[in-house]
Amino acid sequence: MKTLYVTDLDGTLLEPDKSIKPENLKLINQLIEEDVNITYATARSLITAKQVIGDINFKLPIIVQNGTFILSPKGDMILGNYLGDSILDTVKDYDISPIVYSQIGKNNYFSYIKDKMSAGVKAFVDDHLDDPRNHPVNTYKDLYEGDIFYLLLIDDYDKLKPLYDLFKEDYYAVFDQEMYSHDWWLEVMSPDASKANAIKYLKQKLQCNEVVVFGDGKNDIEMFEEADYSCAVENAAPELIKCADEVIHISVPQYINQRKK
């Protein structure tokens, strides 16, 4: 049986400090060299994912931006899902300044109006000052540049909830309190963009008989429902644990190593 193992990064494969233990790094690379099919699915972009996976030598396509893109490990596009411009017209009516992720030419950027930021957006920007995708703009019109694939709104619950109720019908929308900052985030993507759709695509593309997934957050629930077998780490959100086939108390590489035998 050909099995595809797909792991989330933050809170799952990675330690709380965003590192991976040396013994787990050695083991996962050993498994990959043995042609065990391992990849990851993350809310991170390729750039920020590379910052944390370090020396893990992934060989298979990877899932980034919560399933918006499936890329080769080097970053070549395999599948992309875009939003379109009209979504910005709607957001403008609610007087909320968004962070807009767009493909401009061959590069991806996140744009925001530098003189109109909520406290949450400013904290996000301050945390990404050295990010090469950081692209401050002067006017709302400037946010329309490029092909939009992801929208991030960080603001008060009461301001974001009406937009979530509006978008959830036509888009893939995730509305939740961010794990570390506790700010309210509304993430909006194409309805075709999800970790669940991405693992379904990879299962077919790689001709696997089953997909085993690992995760820790509520944004992994749909991926768990799509997978053939799902493993929640012990620190996972209660909602995810409820829909998991198993809760694991060892690292993801250790679990894969035991299961493949």
C-alpha atoms as an extended CHARMM CRD file, in Angstrom:
* protein
*
       261  EXT
         1         1  MET       CA              0.0000000000        0.0000000000        0.0000000000  PROA      1               0.0000000000
         2         2  LYS       CA              1.3180000000        3.4330000000       -0.9730000000  PROA      2               0.0000000000
         3         3  THR       CA              0.7590000000        5.9320000000        1.8470000000  PROA      3               0.0000000000
         4         4  LEU       CA              1.1200000000        9.6990000000        1.7310000000  PROA      4               0.0000000000
         5         5  TYR       CA              1.8930000000       11.3530000000        5.0850000000  PROA      5               0.0000000000
         6         6  VAL       CA              0.9510000000       15.0440000000        5.3530000000  PROA      6               0.0000000000
         7         7  THR       CA              1.8630000000       17.0650000000        8.4270000000  PROA      7               0.0000000000
         8         8  ASP       CA              1.0060000000       20.5480000000        9.5620000000  PROA      8               0.0000000000
         9         9  LEU       CA              4.0420000000       22.5930000000       10.6560000000  PROA      9               0.0000000000
        10        10  ASP       CA              3.3510000000       24.9780000000       13.5540000000  PROA      10              0.0000000000
        11        11  GLY       CA              2.2860000000       23.1470000000       16.6910000000  PROA      11              0.0000000000
        12        12  THR       CA              2.5840000000       19.7580000000       14.9780000000  PROA      12              0.0000000000
        13        13  LEU       CA              5.9370000000       18.9680000000       13.3620000000  PROA      13              0.0000000000
        14        14  LEU       CA              7.5830000000       21.9880000000       14.9970000000  PROA      14              0.0000000000
        15        15  GLU       CA              8.2590000000       22.7170000000       18.6470000000  PROA      15              0.0000000000
        16        16  PRO       CA              6.6060000000       25.7520000000       20.3130000000  PROA      16              0.0000000000
        17        17  ASP       CA              9.7280000000       27.8120000000       19.5320000000  PROA      17              0.0000000000
        18        18  LYS       CA              9.3170000000       26.9470000000       15.7950000000  PROA      18              0.0000000000
        19        19  SER       CA             12.3080000000       24.5880000000       15.8280000000  PROA      19              0.0000000000
        20        20  ILE       CA             12.5520000000       20.8800000000       15.1290000000  PROA      20              0.0000000000
        21        21  LYS       CA             14.4630000000       18.6720000000       17.5190000000  PROA      21              0.0000000000
        22        22  PRO       CA             17.7510000000       17.3390000000       16.0660000000  PROA      22              0.0000000000
        23        23  GLU       CA             16.6630000000       13.7360000000       16.5260000000  PROA      23              0.0000000000
        24        24  ASN       CA             13.3990000000       14.4110000000       14.6680000000  PROA      24              0.0000000000
        25        25  LEU       CA             15.2390000000       16.2430000000       11.8920000000  PROA      25              0.0000000000
        26        26  LYS       CA             17.5720000000       13.2830000000       11.4480000000  PROA      26              0.0000000000
        27        27  LEU       CA             14.7060000000       10.7860000000       11.4860000000  PROA      27              0.0000000000
        28        28  ILE       CA             12.4440000000       12.6020000000        9.0230000000  PROA      28              0.0000000000
        29        29  ASN       CA             15.3090000000       12.9990000000        6.5470000000  PROA      29              0.0000000000
        30        30  GLN       CA             16.1120000000        9.3220000000        6.9650000000  PROA      30              0.0000000000
        31        31  LEU       CA             12.4820000000        8.4280000000        6.2110000000  PROA      31              0.0000000000
        32        32  ILE       CA             12.4480000000       10.6700000000        3.1300000000  PROA      32              0.0000000000
        33        33  GLU       CA             15.6730000000        9.0420000000        1.8820000000  PROA      33              0.0000000000
        34        34  GLU       CA             13.9510000000        5.6690000000        2.3210000000  PROA      34              0.0000000000
        35        35  ASP       CA             11.2660000000        6.9580000000       -0.0750000000  PROA      35              0.0000000000
        36        36  VAL       CA              8.5620000000        7.2870000000        2.5600000000  PROA      36              0.0000000000
        37        37  ASN       CA              6.0970000000        9.7770000000        1.0690000000  PROA      37              0.0000000000
        38        38  ILE       CA              6.1010000000       12.7760000000        3.4190000000  PROA      38              0.0000000000
        39        39  THR       CA              5.0910000000       16.3680000000        2.7950000000  PROA      39              0.0000000000
        40        40  TYR       CA              3.5200000000       19.2550000000        4.6800000000  PROA      40              0.0000000000
        41        41  ALA       CA              0.4180000000       21.4580000000        4.5690000000  PROA      41              0.0000000000
        42        42  THR       CA              0.6690000000       24.8490000000        6.2270000000  PROA      42              0.0000000000
        43        43  ALA       CA             -0.9120000000       28.2740000000        6.4820000000  PROA      43              0.0000000000
        44        44  ARG       CA              2.5680000000       29.6790000000        5.9210000000  PROA      44              0.0000000000
        45        45  SER       CA              3.8860000000       30.9150000000        2.5980000000  PROA      45              0.0000000000
        46        46  LEU       CA              6.7840000000       29.1100000000        0.9280000000  PROA      46              0.0000000000
        47        47  ILE       CA              9.1830000000       31.7810000000        2.1970000000  PROA      47              0.0000000000
        48        48  THR       CA              8.1360000000       31.5560000000        5.8430000000  PROA      48              0.0000000000
        49        49  ALA       CA              7.8500000000       27.7650000000        5.6640000000  PROA      49              0.0000000000
        50        50  LYS       CA             11.4500000000       27.5200000000        4.4740000000  PROA      50              0.0000000000
        51        51  GLN       CA             12.5120000000       29.5980000000        7.4640000000  PROA      51              0.0000000000
        52        52  VAL       CA             11.2690000000       26.9310000000        9.8790000000  PROA      52              0.0000000000
        53        53  ILE       CA             11.7590000000       23.6030000000        8.0660000000  PROA      53              0.0000000000
        54        54  GLY       CA             15.4780000000       24.2810000000        7.8350000000  PROA      54              0.0000000000
        55        55  ASP       CA             17.3750000000       21.2330000000        6.6320000000  PROA      55              0.0000000000
        56        56  ILE       CA             14.4260000000       18.9150000000        6.0050000000  PROA      56              0.0000000000
        57        57  ASN       CA             14.8790000000       17.6210000000        2.4720000000  PROA      57              0.0000000000
        58        58  PHE       CA             11.2920000000       17.3570000000        1.2450000000  PROA      58              0.0000000000
        59        59  LYS       CA             11.0140000000       15.8120000000       -2.2110000000  PROA      59              0.0000000000
        60        60  LEU       CA              7.2570000000       15.8370000000       -2.8240000000  PROA      60              0.0000000000
        61        61  PRO       CA              4.9430000000       18.7670000000       -3.6800000000  PROA      61              0.0000000000
        62        62  ILE       CA              4.1020000000       20.9640000000       -0.7010000000  PROA      62              0.0000000000
        63        63  ILE       CA              0.8610000000       22.6880000000        0.3380000000  PROA      63              0.0000000000
        64        64  VAL       CA              1.1250000000       26.3290000000        1.4330000000  PROA      64              0.0000000000
        65        65  GLN       CA             -1.2260000000       29.2080000000        2.3180000000  PROA      65              0.0000000000
        66        66  ASN       CA             -3.8200000000       26.7260000000        3.6530000000  PROA      66              0.0000000000
        67        67  GLY       CA             -4.1250000000       25.0410000000        0.2740000000  PROA      67              0.0000000000
        68        68  THR       CA             -4.0900000000       28.1300000000       -1.9310000000  PROA      68              0.0000000000
        69        69  PHE       CA             -0.9750000000       26.8180000000       -3.6730000000  PROA      69              0.0000000000
        70        70  ILE       CA              0.5780000000       23.4370000000       -4.3130000000  PROA      70              0.0000000000
        71        71  LEU       CA              4.2340000000       23.9450000000       -5.1700000000  PROA      71              0.0000000000
        72        72  SER       CA              7.3200000000       21.9200000000       -5.8850000000  PROA      72              0.0000000000
        73        73  PRO       CA              9.8050000000       21.9800000000       -2.9750000000  PROA      73              0.0000000000
        74        74  LYS       CA             11.7550000000       24.6130000000       -4.9400000000  PROA      74              0.0000000000
        75        75  GLY       CA              8.6590000000       26.7770000000       -5.3320000000  PROA      75              0.0000000000
        76        76  ASP       CA              7.5410000000       26.0230000000       -8.8910000000  PROA      76              0.0000000000
        77        77  MET       CA              3.7740000000       26.3480000000       -9.3250000000  PROA      77              0.0000000000
        78        78  ILE       CA              1.7880000000       23.1250000000       -9.6300000000  PROA      78              0.0000000000
        79        79  LEU       CA             -1.6720000000       24.4220000000       -8.7350000000  PROA      79              0.0000000000
        80        80  GLY       CA             -2.9090000000       27.8870000000       -7.7390000000  PROA      80              0.0000000000
        81        81  ASN       CA             -6.2900000000       29.2370000000       -6.6150000000  PROA      81              0.0000000000
        82        82  TYR       CA             -7.0540000000       32.9570000000       -6.9590000000  PROA      82              0.0000000000
        83        83  LEU       CA             -9.7400000000       35.2290000000       -5.4740000000  PROA      83              0.0000000000
        84        84  GLY       CA            -10.3820000000       37.9840000000       -8.0060000000  PROA      84              0.0000000000
        85        85  ASP       CA            -10.6910000000       41.7360000000       -7.4190000000  PROA      85              0.0000000000
        86        86  SER       CA            -14.3710000000       42.0870000000       -6.4890000000  PROA      86              0.0000000000
        87        87  ILE       CA            -13.7720000000       40.9300000000       -2.9250000000  PROA      87              0.0000000000
        88        88  LEU       CA            -11.8890000000       44.1710000000       -2.2200000000  PROA      88              0.0000000000
        89        89  ASP       CA            -14.9350000000       46.1980000000       -3.2590000000  PROA      89              0.0000000000
        90        90  THR       CA            -16.9480000000       44.4600000000       -0.5450000000  PROA      90              0.0000000000
        91        91  VAL       CA            -14.3220000000       44.9260000000        2.1680000000  PROA      91              0.0000000000
        92        92  LYS       CA            -14.0640000000       48.6350000000        1.3850000000  PROA      92              0.0000000000
        93        93  ASP       CA            -17.7350000000       49.1190000000        2.2630000000  PROA      93              0.0000000000
        94        94  TYR       CA            -17.0090000000       47.8660000000        5.8100000000  PROA      94              0.0000000000
        95        95  ASP       CA            -14.2160000000       50.3910000000        6.4620000000  PROA      95              0.0000000000
        96        96  ILE       CA            -11.6850000000       47.6580000000        7.2840000000  PROA      96              0.0000000000
        97        97  SER       CA             -8.1410000000       47.8850000000        5.9760000000  PROA      97              0.0000000000
        98        98  PRO       CA             -7.0330000000       44.4200000000        4.7810000000  PROA      98              0.0000000000
        99        99  ILE       CA             -3.7360000000       42.7060000000        4.1660000000  PROA      99              0.0000000000
       100       100  VAL       CA             -3.8660000000       41.5840000000        0.5350000000  PROA      100             0.0000000000
       101       101  TYR       CA             -1.6820000000       38.7520000000       -0.7590000000  PROA      101             0.0000000000
       102       102  SER       CA             -1.1090000000       38.9910000000       -4.4970000000  PROA      102             0.0000000000
       103       103  GLN       CA              1.0650000000       37.5730000000       -7.1970000000  PROA      103             0.0000000000
       104       104  ILE       CA              2.7020000000       40.5290000000       -8.9510000000  PROA      104             0.0000000000
       105       105  GLY       CA              4.7720000000       39.3550000000      -11.8700000000  PROA      105             0.0000000000
       106       106  LYS       CA              6.6480000000       36.2590000000      -10.7360000000  PROA      106             0.0000000000
       107       107  ASN       CA              6.6990000000       37.2390000000       -7.0550000000  PROA      107             0.0000000000
       108       108  ASN       CA              4.2160000000       37.1390000000       -4.1820000000  PROA      108             0.0000000000
       109       109  TYR       CA              3.6650000000       40.1530000000       -1.9240000000  PROA      109             0.0000000000
       110       110  PHE       CA              1.3980000000       41.1660000000        0.9350000000  PROA      110             0.0000000000
       111       111  SER       CA              0.1280000000       44.7220000000        0.6410000000  PROA      111             0.0000000000
       112       112  TYR       CA             -1.5060000000       47.0200000000        3.1910000000  PROA      112             0.0000000000
       113       113  ILE       CA             -2.2210000000       50.7220000000        3.4880000000  PROA      113             0.0000000000
       114       114  LYS       CA              0.6470000000       51.9640000000        5.5960000000  PROA      114             0.0000000000
       115       115  ASP       CA             -1.2890000000       54.8840000000        7.1040000000  PROA      115             0.0000000000
       116       116  LYS       CA             -4.4210000000       52.8790000000        7.9100000000  PROA      116             0.0000000000
       117       117  MET       CA             -3.6470000000       49.8540000000       10.0460000000  PROA      117             0.0000000000
       118       118  SER       CA             -5.5900000000       48.3040000000       12.9250000000  PROA      118             0.0000000000
       119       119  ALA       CA             -3.5460000000       47.4030000000       16.0000000000  PROA      119             0.0000000000
       120       120  GLY       CA             -3.5530000000       43.7740000000       14.8620000000  PROA      120             0.0000000000
       121       121  VAL       CA             -2.3850000000       44.6250000000       11.3440000000  PROA      121             0.0000000000
       122       122  LYS       CA              0.3840000000       46.8310000000       12.7300000000  PROA      122             0.0000000000
       123       123  ALA       CA              1.5600000000       44.0190000000       15.0150000000  PROA      123             0.0000000000
       124       124  PHE       CA              1.5550000000       41.6390000000       12.0370000000  PROA      124             0.0000000000
       125       125  VAL       CA              3.5300000000       44.0940000000        9.9050000000  PROA      125             0.0000000000
       126       126  ASP       CA              6.0220000000       44.7800000000       12.6950000000  PROA      126             0.0000000000
       127       127  ASP       CA              6.6030000000       41.0420000000       12.9300000000  PROA      127             0.0000000000
       128       128  HSD       CA              7.3010000000       40.8580000000        9.1780000000  PROA      128             0.0000000000
       129       129  LEU       CA              9.4580000000       43.9260000000        8.5900000000  PROA      129             0.0000000000
       130       130  ASP       CA             12.2780000000       41.8460000000        7.1080000000  PROA      130             0.0000000000
       131       131  ASP       CA              9.9510000000       39.7320000000        4.9580000000  PROA      131             0.0000000000
       132       132  PRO       CA             10.7830000000       40.2970000000        1.2520000000  PROA      132             0.0000000000
       133       133  ARG       CA              7.0540000000       40.1420000000        0.4780000000  PROA      133             0.0000000000
       134       134  ASN       CA              6.3360000000       43.2070000000        2.6510000000  PROA      134             0.0000000000
       135       135  HSD       CA              4.7180000000       45.7490000000        0.2980000000  PROA      135             0.0000000000
       136       136  PRO       CA              3.2180000000       48.8780000000        1.9330000000  PROA      136             0.0000000000
       137       137  VAL       CA              1.0020000000       51.0080000000       -0.3240000000  PROA      137             0.0000000000
       138       138  ASN       CA             -0.5100000000       54.4870000000       -0.1230000000  PROA      138             0.0000000000
       139       139  THR       CA             -4.1260000000       54.0650000000       -1.2450000000  PROA      139             0.0000000000
       140       140  TYR       CA             -6.8660000000       51.4630000000       -1.3050000000  PROA      140             0.0000000000
       141       141  LYS       CA             -6.6800000000       51.4480000000       -5.1000000000  PROA      141             0.0000000000
       142       142  ASP       CA             -3.0810000000       50.2280000000       -4.8720000000  PROA      142             0.0000000000
       143       143  LEU       CA             -4.2930000000       47.0260000000       -3.1690000000  PROA      143             0.0000000000
       144       144  TYR       CA             -5.7720000000       45.8420000000       -6.4860000000  PROA      144             0.0000000000
       145       145  GLU       CA             -2.3810000000       45.3430000000       -8.1130000000  PROA      145             0.0000000000
       146       146  GLY       CA             -1.5980000000       41.7990000000       -9.2580000000  PROA      146             0.0000000000
       147       147  ASP       CA             -3.5920000000       38.5760000000       -8.9070000000  PROA      147             0.0000000000
       148       148  ILE       CA             -5.1330000000       38.3420000000       -5.4290000000  PROA      148             0.0000000000
       149       149  PHE       CA             -5.0610000000       34.9110000000       -3.8110000000  PROA      149             0.0000000000
       150       150  TYR       CA             -5.4710000000       35.5160000000       -0.0740000000  PROA      150             0.0000000000
       151       151  LEU       CA             -7.0560000000       38.1570000000        2.1250000000  PROA      151             0.0000000000
       152       152  LEU       CA             -6.2030000000       38.6290000000        5.8040000000  PROA      152             0.0000000000
       153       153  LEU       CA             -8.2720000000       40.8920000000        8.0550000000  PROA      153             0.0000000000
       154       154  ILE       CA             -7.1590000000       41.4860000000       11.6500000000  PROA      154             0.0000000000
       155       155  ASP       CA             -9.5490000000       43.5270000000       13.7700000000  PROA      155             0.0000000000
       156       156  ASP       CA            -12.2000000000       43.3460000000       16.4780000000  PROA      156             0.0000000000
       157       157  TYR       CA            -14.5930000000       40.4010000000       16.5640000000  PROA      157             0.0000000000
       158       158  ASP       CA            -17.6490000000       42.6200000000       16.1190000000  PROA      158             0.0000000000
       159       159  LYS       CA            -16.2030000000       44.2780000000       12.9960000000  PROA      159             0.0000000000
       160       160  LEU       CA            -15.1240000000       41.0330000000       11.3490000000  PROA      160             0.0000000000
       161       161  LYS       CA            -18.0850000000       38.7570000000       12.1450000000  PROA      161             0.0000000000
       162       162  PRO       CA            -20.4770000000       40.3760000000        9.5940000000  PROA      162             0.0000000000
       163       163  LEU       CA            -17.8800000000       39.9660000000        6.8670000000  PROA      163             0.0000000000
       164       164  TYR       CA            -17.3080000000       36.3330000000        7.8300000000  PROA      164             0.0000000000
       165       165  ASP       CA            -21.0560000000       35.6740000000        7.6240000000  PROA      165             0.0000000000
       166       166  LEU       CA            -21.0510000000       37.2430000000        4.1590000000  PROA      166             0.0000000000
       167       167  PHE       CA            -17.9500000000       35.5350000000        2.7830000000  PROA      167             0.0000000000
       168       168  LYS       CA            -18.4670000000       32.0290000000        4.1440000000  PROA      168             0.0000000000
       169       169  GLU       CA            -21.1650000000       31.3470000000        1.5470000000  PROA      169             0.0000000000
       170       170  ASP       CA            -19.0160000000       32.0050000000       -1.5140000000  PROA      170             0.0000000000
       171       171  TYR       CA            -15.4090000000       31.6780000000       -0.3490000000  PROA      171             0.0000000000
       172       172  TYR       CA            -13.2600000000       29.5100000000        1.8640000000  PROA      172             0.0000000000
       173       173  ALA       CA            -13.2920000000       31.6630000000        5.0040000000  PROA      173             0.0000000000
       174       174  VAL       CA            -11.6440000000       30.9550000000        8.3560000000  PROA      174             0.0000000000
       175       175  PHE       CA            -12.6000000000       33.1490000000       11.3180000000  PROA      175             0.0000000000
       176       176  ASP       CA            -10.7530000000       32.4430000000       14.5260000000  PROA      176             0.0000000000
       177       177  GLN       CA             -8.6610000000       33.8770000000       17.3380000000  PROA      177             0.0000000000
       178       178  GLU       CA             -4.9770000000       33.6080000000       16.4780000000  PROA      178             0.0000000000
       179       179  MET       CA             -3.1880000000       31.0900000000       18.6810000000  PROA      179             0.0000000000
       180       180  TYR       CA             -0.3110000000       33.2800000000       19.8380000000  PROA      180             0.0000000000
       181       181  SER       CA             -1.4490000000       36.9240000000       19.6620000000  PROA      181             0.0000000000
       182       182  HSD       CA             -5.1470000000       36.2180000000       20.4540000000  PROA      182             0.0000000000
       183       183  ASP       CA             -6.1680000000       38.7670000000       17.7990000000  PROA      183             0.0000000000
       184       184  TRP       CA             -9.2270000000       37.9510000000       15.6930000000  PROA      184             0.0000000000
       185       185  TRP       CA             -8.2660000000       36.9160000000       12.1580000000  PROA      185             0.0000000000
       186       186  LEU       CA            -10.5320000000       36.5130000000        9.1640000000  PROA      186             0.0000000000
       187       187  GLU       CA             -8.7650000000       34.6680000000        6.3420000000  PROA      187             0.0000000000
       188       188  VAL       CA            -10.4450000000       34.4930000000        2.9430000000  PROA      188             0.0000000000
       189       189  MET       CA             -9.3830000000       32.3030000000        0.0330000000  PROA      189             0.0000000000
       190       190  SER       CA            -10.8100000000       30.8310000000       -3.1340000000  PROA      190             0.0000000000
       191       191  PRO       CA            -13.5310000000       28.2280000000       -2.4240000000  PROA      191             0.0000000000
       192       192  ASP       CA            -11.2270000000       25.7050000000       -4.1020000000  PROA      192             0.0000000000
       193       193  ALA       CA             -8.3540000000       26.5370000000       -1.7340000000  PROA      193             0.0000000000
       194       194  SER       CA             -8.1820000000       24.2870000000        1.3020000000  PROA      194             0.0000000000
       195       195  LYS       CA             -5.8590000000       21.7430000000        2.8200000000  PROA      195             0.0000000000
       196       196  ALA       CA             -8.5970000000       19.1570000000        2.2490000000  PROA      196             0.0000000000
       197       197  ASN       CA             -8.7720000000       19.7910000000       -1.5020000000  PROA      197             0.0000000000
       198       198  ALA       CA             -4.9930000000       19.8960000000       -1.7010000000  PROA      198             0.0000000000
       199       199  ILE       CA             -4.4540000000       16.4770000000       -0.0980000000  PROA      199             0.0000000000
       200       200  LYS       CA             -7.1950000000       15.0360000000       -2.3040000000  PROA      200             0.0000000000
       201       201  TYR       CA             -5.3460000000       16.3970000000       -5.3550000000  PROA      201             0.0000000000
       202       202  LEU       CA             -1.9770000000       15.0180000000       -4.1960000000  PROA      202             0.0000000000
       203       203  LYS       CA             -3.4560000000       11.6120000000       -3.3960000000  PROA      203             0.0000000000
       204       204  GLN       CA             -4.6000000000       11.3090000000       -7.0010000000  PROA      204             0.0000000000
       205       205  LYS       CA             -1.5080000000       12.8980000000       -8.5420000000  PROA      205             0.0000000000
       206       206  LEU       CA              0.9010000000       10.6700000000       -6.6070000000  PROA      206             0.0000000000
       207       207  GLN       CA             -1.3650000000        7.6190000000       -6.9800000000  PROA      207             0.0000000000
       208       208  CYS       CA             -1.4730000000        6.8550000000       -3.2650000000  PROA      208             0.0000000000
       209       209  ASN       CA             -3.8410000000        4.3800000000       -1.6660000000  PROA      209             0.0000000000
       210       210  GLU       CA             -4.2480000000        6.3480000000        1.5450000000  PROA      210             0.0000000000
       211       211  VAL       CA             -3.4290000000        9.7000000000        3.1240000000  PROA      211             0.0000000000
       212       212  VAL       CA             -2.4550000000        9.9900000000        6.7940000000  PROA      212             0.0000000000
       213       213  VAL       CA             -2.5000000000       13.5180000000        8.2130000000  PROA      213             0.0000000000
       214       214  PHE       CA             -1.2180000000       15.2470000000       11.3500000000  PROA      214             0.0000000000
       215       215  GLY       CA             -2.4190000000       18.5360000000       12.8230000000  PROA      215             0.0000000000
       216       216  ASP       CA             -3.1710000000       20.6440000000       15.8590000000  PROA      216             0.0000000000
       217       217  GLY       CA             -5.5900000000       23.4380000000       14.9380000000  PROA      217             0.0000000000
       218       218  LYS       CA             -9.2120000000       23.9490000000       13.9660000000  PROA      218             0.0000000000
       219       219  ASN       CA             -8.0830000000       24.8800000000       10.4550000000  PROA      219             0.0000000000
       220       220  ASP       CA             -7.0330000000       21.2270000000       10.0750000000  PROA      220             0.0000000000
       221       221  ILE       CA            -10.5490000000       19.8310000000       10.6140000000  PROA      221             0.0000000000
       222       222  GLU       CA            -11.5040000000       19.6510000000        6.9280000000  PROA      222             0.0000000000
       223       223  MET       CA             -8.1660000000       18.0140000000        6.1170000000  PROA      223             0.0000000000
       224       224  PHE       CA             -8.8470000000       15.4220000000        8.8550000000  PROA      224             0.0000000000
       225       225  GLU       CA            -12.2830000000       14.7260000000        7.3850000000  PROA      225             0.0000000000
       226       226  GLU       CA            -10.8420000000       14.2250000000        3.8940000000  PROA      226             0.0000000000
       227       227  ALA       CA             -7.9370000000       11.9990000000        4.9880000000  PROA      227             0.0000000000
       228       228  ASP       CA             -8.0720000000        8.2430000000        5.2940000000  PROA      228             0.0000000000
       229       229  TYR       CA             -6.5330000000        8.4140000000        8.7680000000  PROA      229             0.0000000000
       230       230  SER       CA             -5.9620000000       11.4350000000       11.0170000000  PROA      230             0.0000000000
       231       231  CYS       CA             -3.6630000000       12.0230000000       13.9720000000  PROA      231             0.0000000000
       232       232  ALA       CA             -3.9850000000       14.9480000000       16.3560000000  PROA      232             0.0000000000
       233       233  VAL       CA             -0.9740000000       15.8730000000       18.4670000000  PROA      233             0.0000000000
       234       234  GLU       CA             -1.6010000000       15.9140000000       22.2030000000  PROA      234             0.0000000000
       235       235  ASN       CA             -1.6720000000       19.7360000000       22.3980000000  PROA      235             0.0000000000
       236       236  ALA       CA             -4.2800000000       19.9980000000       19.6130000000  PROA      236             0.0000000000
       237       237  ALA       CA             -7.4570000000       22.0440000000       19.7790000000  PROA      237             0.0000000000
       238       238  PRO       CA            -10.3280000000       20.1060000000       21.4350000000  PROA      238             0.0000000000
       239       239  GLU       CA            -12.4280000000       20.4660000000       18.2680000000  PROA      239             0.0000000000
       240       240  LEU       CA             -9.7240000000       18.7270000000       16.2280000000  PROA      240             0.0000000000
       241       241  ILE       CA             -9.2090000000       15.9520000000       18.7860000000  PROA      241             0.0000000000
       242       242  LYS       CA            -12.9240000000       15.1320000000       18.5500000000  PROA      242             0.0000000000
       243       243  CYS       CA            -12.6600000000       14.3410000000       14.8440000000  PROA      243             0.0000000000
       244       244  ALA       CA             -9.2430000000       12.6250000000       14.9340000000  PROA      244             0.0000000000
       245       245  ASP       CA             -8.8030000000        8.8800000000       14.5290000000  PROA      245             0.0000000000
       246       246  GLU       CA             -5.9470000000        8.9700000000       17.0330000000  PROA      246             0.0000000000
       247       247  VAL       CA             -4.1570000000       11.3130000000       19.4300000000  PROA      247             0.0000000000
       248       248  ILE       CA             -0.4040000000       10.7510000000       19.3030000000  PROA      248             0.0000000000
       249       249  HSD       CA              1.9990000000       11.2950000000       22.1960000000  PROA      249             0.0000000000
       250       250  ILE       CA              5.2320000000       11.0100000000       20.2290000000  PROA      250             0.0000000000
       251       251  SER       CA              6.6620000000       13.1830000000       17.4660000000  PROA      251             0.0000000000
       252       252  VAL       CA              5.3350000000       13.0010000000       13.9100000000  PROA      252             0.0000000000
       253       253  PRO       CA              8.5670000000       11.4380000000       12.5290000000  PROA      253             0.0000000000
       254       254  GLN       CA              8.5740000000        8.8450000000       15.3280000000  PROA      254             0.0000000000
       255       255  TYR       CA              4.9590000000        7.9610000000       14.6010000000  PROA      255             0.0000000000
       256       256  ILE       CA              5.5770000000        7.6000000000       10.8550000000  PROA      256             0.0000000000
       257       257  ASN       CA              8.6240000000        5.4460000000       11.5320000000  PROA      257             0.0000000000
       258       258  GLN       CA              6.5820000000        3.1070000000       13.7270000000  PROA      258             0.0000000000
       259       259  ARG       CA              3.5760000000        2.9690000000       11.4070000000  PROA      259             0.0000000000
       260       260  LYS       CA              5.5040000000        2.1330000000        8.2460000000  PROA      260             0.0000000000
       261       261  LYS       CA              7.0510000000       -0.9780000000        9.7730000000  PROA      261             0.0000000000
